[in-house]
């Protein structure tokens, strides 16, 4: 071929390269030789370079003659046809690269042009059709550049919702191209986008009469014939039977997420991440209703979950390192800590992480639709039967997996669905009769008191992590709804003659308080300012003296610290088991809880007793019932179970809500008859302990030895009798110190602005 002098203007150069390509198809008889043996790749590369150079030499936003030529002569349509037929072999790859570079390297917006977005849309349909095809890499690069362009300019997505295509074509797109290119756009008779009129095809071939001096017109007809042959030989497209509003960009990416090549799959996932975040309402609707995105995400979750071994060690589920969906590149060979099913576990958790991140990034309506699908098709469809089974091994594994995803979830929308799945939506107070209204909630709470300690501990841990999640419904459903009316208290209205008693710092009905050693410091001038709740801990109520919060908090702290009798205390004999560690922990945790609860606009003080329905029968609710029952058996159950039960209770007492605070941390609440509070449960345990201590010889030295062994200060030696009781006493003493520290920290956090 003749080399043109570089002095020729760009357009002639551009047309020369395009002609060279079209002539190849007219002249060559051997279309079996791969494209890499021809000059086509280099001509395409030169065309790109010319377009970039042209754009750099012009004012921004101005279309130069080469770009006009590309658009007017529908070069992309022609290339699409050649790529679809993959003629010569390898052409599809070349076309994908050309489109990708064109969209990536040209700054002016091309997608609004019908002669760009229509062939782009068709090329999208060719992507992901066959998995592990040689062009997969080019396909994903192309799809990702389209996604990136849509992210920059979200309204463009409307060109890619298929039933819009016709109406856009008839109206003409924004930045309308000349009239005649639009003529006949509606009569798309075949999928090349060219109707069969000869002059249309000669246009596509880029040999209109204006360039007739380049060669006799019959060449044009030859090319149109060869293009027609190509279309006829390539498979007919299914575009006709595709449903309305088809969103092929999503479908092609979804196909590529299944690629055996991990890098391609991750790129496809990233592309979907961009698409779900687009704010265009039509695209969102199409994404959630016109594509199988929701089904595919959830079906993959389900199949990865089902691929897990029947039993995985709960410790492995808990400790397998944090999973990031883009890095699911686990190699069994390099892993020293491998265990059976690790690969499957990582695949499941990383896909769950992807769904979570996708929902987090998604536009609000899309996020809700995706999360609902996960709820219905995965949580209810797959996880619930596993959690409700009776096999202990099965319960343990499925609860450990639930615990893991509760810890892992970060999207608020997905968390909300997970919370409703676990707890149900009920917000009215619980009654004993209706305790199993939400079967899964009922079953999981029952599992906190399961015959298997492992199941109890795992389920309690799951609830402990659930309570740390930023969702108001969790604490409300488990606890607060039952404390709304404060009907655990007995209200003693003051009669007039009691008024002076109160002014003298004493309370009506509190006959024995003056003798109580904890109630020193009461004097009339210790009155409490009318600050909001937390400026006293606990809140002032008509049934105890209003004195300054300091003495109040000091009495509460002492109430908890003095609960365990001296002969049952062992911590002061051992270094470093003081009260300050609890203060530091409580301080940090309380700060975290306040940050979470801030936006729930909880009241500062308890609901006024006059407004409470104190006559309503009080039931602490299933969750607290089970926790209190277990707490009551602290002297008779294993150390690990006790640690977990007290851990959940201390979490509950950290919440900055005046009702949980009063019910769990105020020893001076006047309990209504038949009601128990955390303090009253512990008092009962201590009563039982006093009796049992009498029967054990050398109780205190044995207790000390057990504590030292637990701390690793003493080597394990011969078995000590009553070990369960002794360990229970140690947990009890530590728990009381922890509650005292929490009460103290909550008081001080509130009194310092």
C-alpha positions in Angstrom: 0.0 0.0 0.0 1.1 3.5 -0.7 2.6 5.5 2.2 1.0 8.9 2.3 3.1 11.9 3.0 2.7 13.1 6.6 1.9 16.6 5.4 -1.6 15.4 4.4 -4.3 16.7 6.7 -5.5 14.3 9.4 -8.8 13.5 7.8 -7.2 12.1 4.6 -4.9 10.0 6.7 -7.9 8.8 8.8 -10.0 7.9 5.7 -6.9 6.2 4.2 -6.6 3.8 7.2 -10.3 3.0 7.2 -10.3 2.4 3.5 -7.4 0.0 3.9 -9.5 -2.0 6.3 -12.6 -2.1 4.1 -10.6 -3.0 1.1 -9.2 -6.0 2.9 -12.7 -7.4 3.2 -13.5 -6.7 -0.5 -10.3 -8.1 -1.9 -9.3 -11.0 0.4 -10.5 -14.4 -0.4 -8.7 -16.1 2.5 -10.7 -15.2 5.7 -9.2 -18.0 7.7 -5.9 -16.3 8.4 -5.9 -14.7 11.8 -6.3 -11.0 12.1 -2.9 -10.6 13.6 -1.4 -11.7 10.2 -3.1 -8.7 8.6 -2.5 -4.9 8.8 -6.0 -4.4 10.4 -4.7 -4.0 14.0 -2.1 -1.4 13.0 -4.7 0.6 10.9 -7.1 0.6 13.8 -4.3 1.8 16.1 -3.4 4.6 13.7 -7.1 5.7 13.5 -7.2 6.0 17.3 -4.0 8.0 17.3 -5.4 10.3 14.7 -8.6 10.9 16.7 -6.7 11.6 19.9 -4.3 14.0 18.0 -7.3 15.7 16.4 -9.0 16.2 19.8 -5.8 17.6 21.3 -5.4 20.2 18.5 -8.9 21.6 18.9 -10.9 23.6 21.3 -12.5 21.3 23.9 -15.9 20.1 23.1 -15.5 20.7 19.3 -15.8 17.7 17.1 -13.2 17.5 14.3 -13.7 16.2 10.8 -12.2 12.7 11.6 -14.6 12.2 14.5 -17.5 13.5 12.3 -16.4 11.0 9.7 -16.4 8.1 12.2 -19.9 9.0 13.4 -21.4 9.9 10.1 -20.2 6.8 8.4 -21.2 4.5 11.2 -17.7 3.0 11.5 -18.5 1.5 14.9 -21.6 -0.3 13.4 -19.4 -1.8 10.7 -16.7 -2.8 13.2 -19.4 -4.3 15.5 -20.6 -6.5 12.6 -17.0 -7.6 11.8 -16.4 -8.3 15.5 -19.5 -10.3 15.9 -18.6 -12.5 13.0 -15.1 -12.6 14.3 -13.9 -12.3 10.7 -10.9 -12.7 10.2 -10.4 -14.8 13.4 -9.4 -12.6 16.3 -11.4 -9.6 15.0 -13.7 -9.6 17.9 -10.7 -8.9 20.2 -9.5 -6.0 18.0 -13.0 -4.4 17.9 -13.3 -4.6 21.7 -9.9 -3.0 22.1 -10.8 -0.3 19.6 -14.1 0.6 21.4 -12.4 0.5 24.8 -9.5 2.8 23.8 -11.9 5.1 21.9 -14.1 5.6 25.0 -11.1 5.8 27.3 -8.9 8.1 25.4 -11.3 10.6 23.9 -12.4 13.2 26.3 -15.5 14.6 24.6 -18.7 12.7 25.4 -19.3 10.1 22.7 -22.0 7.9 24.2 -24.8 10.4 23.6 -24.4 9.9 19.8 -26.7 7.3 18.5 -23.9 6.0 16.2 -21.9 5.3 19.3 -24.3 4.1 22.0 -26.2 1.8 19.7 -23.2 -0.2 18.5 -21.8 -0.1 22.0 -25.0 -1.5 23.3 -24.8 -4.3 20.8 -21.2 -5.1 21.6 -22.2 -5.3 25.3 -24.5 -8.1 24.3 -21.6 -10.1 22.9 -19.8 -10.0 26.2 -20.0 -12.8 28.7 -21.9 -15.0 26.3 -19.3 -17.7 26.6 -17.3 -18.2 29.7 -13.5 -18.5 29.6 -13.4 -17.3 26.0 -10.1 -15.9 24.7 -11.7 -12.4 24.6 -12.8 -12.4 28.2 -10.0 -9.9 29.2 -11.0 -7.5 26.4 -14.7 -7.9 27.2 -14.3 -6.9 30.8 -12.0 -4.0 30.0 -14.7 -2.7 27.6 -17.6 -3.2 30.0 -15.7 -1.5 32.8 -14.9 1.6 30.6 -18.6 1.9 29.8 -19.5 1.6 33.5 -16.9 4.3 34.3 -18.4 6.6 31.7 -21.9 6.1 33.2 -20.5 6.8 36.6 -19.3 10.2 35.3 -22.5 10.9 33.6 -25.4 8.9 35.1 -28.1 10.1 32.8 -26.4 8.2 29.9 -27.5 5.0 31.4 -30.9 5.6 29.8 -29.3 4.7 26.5 -28.6 1.2 27.9 -32.0 0.3 29.0 -33.2 -1.6 25.9 -36.8 -0.6 25.4 -35.6 3.0 25.5 -33.6 2.4 22.4 -36.4 2.8 19.9 -37.8 6.0 21.5 -34.3 7.5 21.7 -33.7 6.6 18.1 -36.9 8.1 16.9 -36.5 11.3 18.9 -32.8 11.6 18.1 -30.3 11.5 21.0 -29.0 14.6 22.7 -26.1 16.2 20.6 -28.2 15.1 17.6 -26.3 14.0 14.6 -27.4 15.2 11.1 -30.9 14.4 10.0 -30.2 11.8 7.3 -28.3 9.5 9.7 -31.4 9.2 11.7 -33.7 8.4 8.8 -34.6 4.8 8.8 -33.3 4.2 12.3 -36.6 2.8 13.3 -36.8 0.3 10.6 -34.0 -1.8 12.0 -34.4 -4.8 9.8 -31.3 -6.7 11.0 -29.1 -6.5 14.0 -26.3 -4.7 12.3 -28.4 -1.6 12.7 -28.4 -0.9 9.0 -31.6 -1.2 7.0 -31.2 -3.0 3.7 -31.3 0.2 1.5 -28.1 0.1 -0.5 -27.2 3.7 0.2 -27.3 3.0 3.9 -24.7 0.3 3.5 -22.5 2.4 1.3 -22.6 4.9 4.0 -21.5 2.3 6.5 -18.7 1.3 4.2 -17.5 4.8 4.2 -17.5 5.2 0.4 -20.1 7.8 -0.3 -20.2 9.6 -3.6 -18.0 12.4 -2.2 -15.0 10.1 -2.3 -15.8 8.5 -5.6 -12.4 9.5 -7.0 -10.9 6.9 -4.6 -12.1 4.1 -6.7 -15.0 2.8 -8.8 -18.4 2.6 -7.0 -18.7 -1.2 -7.5 -16.3 -1.7 -4.6 -18.9 -0.3 -2.2 -21.5 -2.8 -3.4 -19.0 -5.6 -2.9 -18.4 -4.5 0.7 -22.1 -4.2 1.4 -22.6 -7.7 0.0 -19.7 -9.1 2.1 -21.2 -7.3 5.2 -24.6 -8.8 4.4 -23.0 -12.3 4.2 -21.3 -11.8 7.5 -24.6 -10.9 9.1 -26.3 -13.8 7.5 -23.7 -16.3 8.6 -23.4 -15.0 12.2 -26.0 -16.4 14.6 -29.2 -14.4 14.8 -29.3 -12.4 18.0 -31.9 -13.1 20.7 -32.5 -9.4 21.0 -36.0 -9.8 19.6 -37.1 -12.2 22.3 -35.4 -10.5 25.2 -37.8 -9.1 27.7 -38.7 -5.4 27.8 -36.3 -3.1 29.6 -33.4 -5.5 29.3 -30.3 -4.1 30.9 -27.6 -6.0 29.0 -24.7 -4.2 30.7 -25.8 -5.8 34.0 -26.4 -9.2 32.4 -23.0 -9.3 30.7 -21.2 -8.4 33.9 -23.2 -11.0 35.8 -22.1 -13.6 33.4 -18.4 -12.5 33.8 -18.6 -12.7 37.6 -18.7 -16.4 37.1 -15.4 -16.4 35.2 -12.9 -19.1 36.3 -10.3 -16.3 36.1 -10.5 -14.5 39.5 -9.2 -11.2 38.2 -12.0 -11.0 35.6 -14.6 -12.0 38.1 -13.4 -9.2 40.5 -13.5 -6.6 37.7 -17.0 -7.7 36.8 -18.0 -7.3 40.5 -16.5 -3.8 40.4 -18.5 -2.9 37.3 -21.7 -4.0 39.0 -20.7 -1.9 42.1 -20.6 1.2 39.8 -23.9 0.4 38.2 -25.9 -0.2 41.4 -24.8 3.2 42.7 -26.2 5.2 39.7 -28.9 7.6 40.9 -31.1 7.3 37.7 -34.5 6.0 38.8 -35.2 4.2 35.5 -31.9 2.3 35.8 -32.6 1.3 39.4 -36.0 0.0 38.5 -34.6 -1.9 35.6 -31.7 -3.2 37.6 -34.0 -4.7 40.3 -36.9 -5.7 38.2 -35.6 -6.3 34.7 -32.4 -8.2 35.4 -31.6 -11.3 37.4 -29.1 -9.4 39.6 -31.0 -10.1 42.9 -31.5 -13.8 42.1 -27.9 -14.4 41.0 -26.3 -12.7 44.0 -28.5 -14.6 46.4 -28.4 -17.9 44.6 -24.6 -17.8 44.7 -24.7 -17.0 48.4 -27.0 -20.0 48.9 -24.9 -22.4 46.8 -21.6 -21.3 48.5 -23.3 -21.8 51.9 -24.6 -25.2 50.9 -21.1 -26.2 49.7 -19.7 -25.8 53.3 -19.0 -29.1 55.1 -21.7 -30.3 57.5 -19.6 -29.5 60.5 -16.9 -26.8 60.6 -15.1 -26.1 63.9 -16.8 -23.0 65.3 -13.4 -21.7 66.3 -12.3 -21.9 62.7 -15.4 -20.0 61.5 -14.7 -17.3 64.1 -11.0 -16.9 63.5 -10.6 -17.3 59.8 -8.9 -14.0 58.9 -11.0 -10.9 57.9 -12.4 -11.5 54.4 -12.2 -8.9 51.7 -14.3 -9.9 48.6 -11.8 -8.7 46.1 -9.0 -10.8 47.5 -10.6 -14.3 47.5 -7.2 -15.7 46.4 -6.8 -18.4 48.9 -4.1 -21.1 48.3 -4.4 -24.3 50.4 -0.8 -25.2 49.7 0.7 -22.1 51.3 -1.5 -22.3 54.4 -0.1 -23.6 57.6 -3.4 -23.2 59.4 -5.5 -25.0 56.8 -8.6 -27.0 57.9 -11.1 -29.0 56.0 -13.6 -26.6 54.3 -11.4 -23.5 54.7 -11.5 -22.8 51.0 -15.3 -23.1 50.9 -15.6 -21.0 54.0 -13.5 -18.2 52.6 -15.5 -18.3 49.3 -18.8 -18.0 51.2 -17.6 -15.2 53.5 -16.0 -13.2 50.7 -19.2 -13.4 48.6 -21.2 -12.3 51.6 -18.8 -9.4 52.0 -19.3 -8.5 48.3 -23.1 -8.5 48.7 -22.8 -6.4 51.8 -20.5 -3.8 50.1 -22.7 -3.8 47.0 -25.8 -3.0 49.1 -23.8 -0.4 51.0 -22.8 1.4 47.7 -26.2 0.9 46.0 -28.7 3.6 45.4 -31.3 3.5 48.2 -34.1 1.7 46.3 -31.7 -0.8 44.8 -30.1 -1.4 48.2 -33.5 -2.3 49.7 -34.4 -4.6 46.8 -31.1 -6.4 47.0 -31.2 -6.7 50.8 -34.8 -8.1 50.7 -33.7 -10.7 48.2 -30.9 -11.8 50.5 -33.4 -11.9 53.4 -36.0 -14.0 51.5 -33.9 -16.2 49.3 -30.9 -16.7 51.6 -31.7 -16.0 55.3 -35.1 -17.5 55.2 -34.6 -20.0 52.3 -31.3 -21.4 53.4 -30.1 -20.3 56.9 -33.4 -20.6 58.8 -33.9 -24.4 58.3 -30.3 -24.9 59.4 -30.7 -22.9 62.6 -34.1 -24.6 63.4 -32.7 -28.1 63.1 -32.3 -30.5 66.1 -28.9 -31.9 65.4 -26.5 -30.4 67.9 -23.6 -30.4 65.4 -25.8 -28.7 62.8 -27.1 -26.1 65.3 -23.5 -25.3 66.4 -22.1 -24.8 62.9 -25.1 -22.8 61.6 -25.1 -20.5 64.7 -21.3 -20.0 64.3 -21.9 -18.9 60.7 -24.8 -16.6 61.8 -22.5 -15.1 64.4 -19.8 -14.6 61.9 -22.0 -12.7 59.4 -23.6 -10.7 62.2 -20.1 -9.5 63.1 -19.1 -9.0 59.4 -22.2 -7.0 58.1 -21.5 -3.3 57.6 -24.4 -2.1 55.4 -27.3 -0.6 57.4 -29.9 -1.8 54.9 -28.6 -5.4 55.0 -28.2 -5.2 58.8 -31.9 -4.1 59.1 -33.0 -7.2 57.1 -30.8 -9.4 59.2 -32.2 -8.0 62.4 -35.8 -8.6 61.2 -34.8 -12.1 60.2 -33.4 -12.9 63.6 -35.8 -11.0 65.9 -38.9 -10.3 63.9 -40.6 -6.9 63.7 -42.6 -6.9 67.0 -42.4 -3.8 69.1 -45.2 -4.3 71.6 -44.4 -5.7 75.1 -44.0 -9.5 75.2 -46.3 -11.8 77.1 -45.4 -15.3 78.3 -48.2 -16.7 76.2 -46.9 -15.2 72.9 -43.3 -15.9 73.6 -42.8 -17.9 70.3 -44.5 -15.5 67.9 -41.3 -15.2 65.9 -40.1 -18.9 65.8 -36.5 -18.2 65.0 -36.1 -15.6 67.8 -37.7 -17.9 70.2 -35.5 -20.8 69.2 -32.3 -18.8 69.4 -33.1 -17.3 72.8 -33.9 -20.9 74.0 -30.5 -21.9 72.7 -28.9 -19.5 75.2 -29.9 -22.0 77.8 -29.2 -25.2 75.8 -28.2 -28.5 77.3 -25.0 -28.2 75.2 -22.7 -25.6 76.7 -21.1 -25.0 73.3 -24.4 -24.1 71.7 -25.3 -21.8 74.7 -22.0 -20.0 74.5 -22.1 -19.6 70.7 -25.7 -18.3 70.7 -24.9 -15.8 73.6 -21.9 -14.6 71.7 -24.1 -14.0 68.6 -26.5 -11.9 70.7 -23.6 -10.1 72.3 -22.3 -9.0 68.9 -25.8 -8.3 67.7 -26.2 -5.8 70.6 -23.2 -3.9 69.4 -24.6 -3.2 66.0 -25.9 0.2 65.1 -29.6 -0.6 64.8 -32.2 0.7 67.3 -34.6 -2.2 66.8 -32.2 -4.8 68.4 -32.3 -3.5 72.0 -35.9 -2.3 71.6 -37.1 -5.8 70.5 -35.0 -7.7 73.0 -35.4 -5.6 76.1 -36.8 -2.0 76.0 -40.3 -2.8 74.8 -40.9 -4.6 78.0 -39.6 -1.8 80.2 -41.6 1.0 78.5 -44.2 1.3 81.3 -41.7 0.9 84.2 -44.2 -1.6 85.6 -41.4 -3.4 87.4 -41.6 -0.7 90.0 -44.1 -0.1 92.7 -45.2 3.4 92.9 -45.9 4.8 96.4 -47.6 8.2 96.0 -46.5 10.6 98.8 -49.2 11.7 101.2 -49.0 15.3 102.5 -47.6 14.3 105.9 -44.7 12.5 104.2 -43.7 15.8 102.5 -41.6 16.9 105.4 -40.0 13.5 105.7 -38.8 13.8 102.1 -37.5 17.3 102.8 -35.6 15.8 105.7 -34.0 13.4 103.3 -36.0 10.3 104.1 -38.4 8.3 102.0 -41.9 7.2 102.8 -42.2 3.5 103.0 -38.4 3.1 103.3 -38.5 2.1 106.9 -35.2 0.2 107.2 -33.1 2.5 105.1 -31.8 4.6 107.9 -30.2 1.5 109.5 -28.7 0.5 106.2 -25.0 1.1 106.4 -25.0 2.0 102.7 -27.3 4.9 103.4 -25.0 7.1 105.3 -24.3 10.6 103.8 -28.0 11.4 103.6 -28.5 15.0 104.6 -31.1 17.7 103.6 -28.6 19.9 101.8 -27.5 17.1 99.4 -30.2 18.0 97.0 -30.0 17.1 93.3 -30.2 19.7 90.5 -32.9 19.2 88.0 -30.4 18.1 85.3 -31.4 15.5 82.7 -31.0 11.8 83.4 -27.5 10.5 83.9 -26.7 13.6 85.8 -27.6 11.3 88.6 -27.1 7.6 88.3 -29.8 6.4 88.9 -32.4 9.0 88.0 -34.2 10.5 90.9 -37.6 9.0 91.4 -40.2 9.8 94.1 -39.2 6.6 95.8 -35.7 7.5 96.8 -34.0 10.5 98.3 -32.9 13.3 96.1 -29.3 13.8 97.2 -26.4 14.9 95.2 -25.6 12.3 92.5 -22.1 11.7 94.0 -23.4 10.1 97.2 -26.0 8.4 95.2 -23.5 6.9 92.8 -21.1 6.1 95.7 -24.0 4.2 97.4 -24.8 2.3 94.2 -21.2 1.4 93.6 -20.9 0.1 97.2 -24.1 -1.8 96.9 -22.6 -3.8 94.1 -19.2 -4.1 95.7 -20.6 -5.2 99.1 -22.9 -7.8 97.5 -20.4 -10.6 97.8 -19.5 -11.3 101.5 -15.9 -10.8 102.5 -15.2 -14.5 103.0 -16.2 -15.1 99.4 -13.9 -12.5 98.0 -10.5 -13.4 96.7 -9.4 -10.6 94.4 -7.7 -8.4 97.0 -5.2 -11.2 97.7 -4.0 -11.2 94.1 -2.1 -8.3 92.4 -3.7 -6.6 89.4 -7.2 -7.8 89.9 -8.5 -4.5 91.2 -11.3 -2.3 90.1 -9.5 0.1 87.8 -9.3 -2.2 84.8 -13.1 -2.4 84.9 -13.3 1.4 85.1 -11.1 1.8 82.0 -13.0 -0.8 80.0 -16.4 0.6 81.1 -15.3 4.1 80.1 -14.2 3.1 76.6 -17.3 0.9 76.0 -19.7 3.4 77.3 -18.3 6.0 75.0 -18.7 3.6 72.1 -22.3 2.9 73.0 -23.2 6.5 73.4 -21.8 7.2 69.9 -24.0 4.4 68.5 -27.2 5.4 70.4 -27.0 9.1 69.8 -29.1 9.1 66.7 -31.9 7.1 68.3 -33.0 10.1 70.4 -33.6 8.3 73.6 -35.1 10.2 76.4 -32.8 11.7 79.0 -34.9 10.7 82.0 -37.3 7.8 82.7 -41.0 8.1 81.7 -42.8 9.9 84.6 -44.4 7.2 86.8 -47.7 9.1 86.8 -47.9 8.4 83.0 -46.9 4.8 83.3 -49.3 1.9 83.3 -48.0 0.3 86.5 -51.1 -2.0 86.6 -50.0 -3.9 83.5 -48.5 -7.3 84.3 -44.8 -7.2 84.1 -42.8 -9.7 82.1 -39.1 -9.0 81.6 -39.3 -10.6 78.1 -37.9 -13.9 76.9 -34.3 -12.7 76.5 -33.9 -11.3 80.0 -35.8 -14.2 81.5 -33.2 -16.6 80.1 -30.3 -14.4 81.1 -31.7 -14.0 84.6 -32.4 -17.7 84.9 -28.8 -18.5 83.9 -27.4 -15.8 86.2 -29.4 -17.4 89.0 -27.5 -20.7 88.4 -24.0 -19.1 88.3 -22.8 -21.3 91.2 -23.7 -24.5 89.4 -22.7 -24.0 85.8 -19.4 -24.0 83.9 -17.0 -21.1 84.1 -17.1 -20.4 80.3 -20.8 -20.2 80.3 -20.8 -17.9 83.3 -18.3 -15.6 81.6 -20.5 -15.4 78.5 -23.8 -14.8 80.5 -22.2 -12.0 82.5 -20.6 -10.5 79.4 -24.0 -10.1 77.7 -25.6 -8.6 80.9 -22.8 -6.1 81.3 -23.3 -5.1 77.6 -27.0 -4.5 78.3 -26.2 -2.4 81.4 -23.9 -0.1 79.3 -26.7 1.2 77.2 -27.5 4.9 77.9 -31.3 4.4 78.2 -32.9 5.4 81.5 -35.1 2.3 81.7 -32.4 -0.3 81.2 -30.2 1.7 83.5 -32.8 1.7 86.2 -33.8 -1.9 85.8 -30.3 -3.3 85.6 -28.2 -0.9 87.6 -30.3 0.6 90.3 -30.3 -1.4 93.5 -32.9 0.9 95.1 -35.7 0.4 92.7 -38.9 -0.5 94.6 -39.7 -3.7 92.7 -43.3 -4.6 92.3 -44.3 -7.9 93.8 -43.3 -10.9 91.8 -40.8 -8.9 89.7 -37.0 -9.5 89.7 -34.2 -7.2 88.6 -30.6 -8.0 88.0 -29.7 -6.8 91.5 -32.4 -9.0 93.1 -31.3 -12.0 91.1 -27.7 -11.5 92.4 -29.0 -11.0 96.0 -30.7 -14.3 95.8 -27.5 -16.1 94.5 -25.5 -14.5 97.4 -28.1 -15.8 99.9 -27.7 -19.3 98.5 -23.9 -18.9 98.6 -23.9 -17.9 102.3 -25.6 -21.2 103.2 -23.3 -23.3 101.0 -20.1 -21.7 102.3 -20.8 -23.1 105.7 -20.7 -26.6 104.4 -17.2 -26.3 102.7 -14.1 -26.7 104.7 -11.2 -24.3 104.1 -13.5 -22.3 101.7 -11.3 -19.2 101.5 -7.9 -20.8 100.8 -9.5 -23.1 98.2 -11.1 -20.1 96.6 -7.7 -18.3 96.4 -6.0 -21.4 94.9 -8.7 -21.6 92.2 -8.3 -17.9 91.4 -4.5 -18.3 91.1 -4.9 -21.3 88.8 -7.4 -19.4 86.6 -4.8 -16.6 86.4 -2.0 -19.0 85.6 -0.2 -18.0 88.8 -0.4 -21.5 90.2 0.4 -24.7 88.2 -2.5 -27.0 87.7 -2.5 -29.5 90.5 -4.9 -32.1 92.0 -8.6 -31.6 91.4 -10.2 -29.3 94.0 -13.7 -30.3 95.1 -16.6 -27.9 94.6 -14.6 -26.4 91.7 -17.7 -25.3 89.8 -19.0 -23.4 92.8 -15.6 -21.8 93.5 -15.2 -20.7 89.9 -18.8 -19.4 90.0 -18.0 -17.3 93.1 -15.0 -15.7 91.3 -17.1 -14.8 88.3 -19.7 -13.4 90.6 -17.2 -11.2 92.5 -15.7 -9.9 89.2 -19.2 -9.3 87.7 -20.2 -7.2 90.7 -17.0 -5.1 90.3 -17.8 -4.7 86.6 -21.4 -3.5 87.3 -20.1 -1.1 90.0 -17.6 0.3 87.4 -20.3 0.7 84.8 -22.6 2.6 87.2 -19.7 4.8 88.2 -18.6 5.6 84.7 -22.2 6.3 83.5 -22.7 8.7 86.4 -19.5 10.6 85.7 -19.9 10.7 81.9 -23.2 12.4 82.4 -22.2 14.9 85.1 -19.2 16.2 83.1 -20.4 18.1 80.0 
